[in-house]
């Protein structure tokens, strides 16, 4: 499995709604609302990098209230 953390900035007051919507997406392992420069952090996983990319671009980034995402791939050192 391939995993990545997706760091999400939302519109003001939308973090809870964004987190709730993302939590319903297949492939999402964990969703947390956080403080700091990002509002929501998501751990996602898929069978391939391409599948993970499709989940992020076609599902997560379409959630209303998201203004920006940054994807950080998990590496096994």
C-alpha angles and dihedrals in degrees: 000000000000119000135191139176113231113205111205134196116198139191113273111284095010102097095099093049092046092049092049093050094047092048088067094057117107110245096032109125100180139000124196132178107221141179125243131052092336127055102200132025119198130191109207132179138190140165093258141015089249092053091048091050092051091051091052097043100038101033115018097039090051093061109114114248098035115124101173142002133197119193121210115189118219114238128193109226 
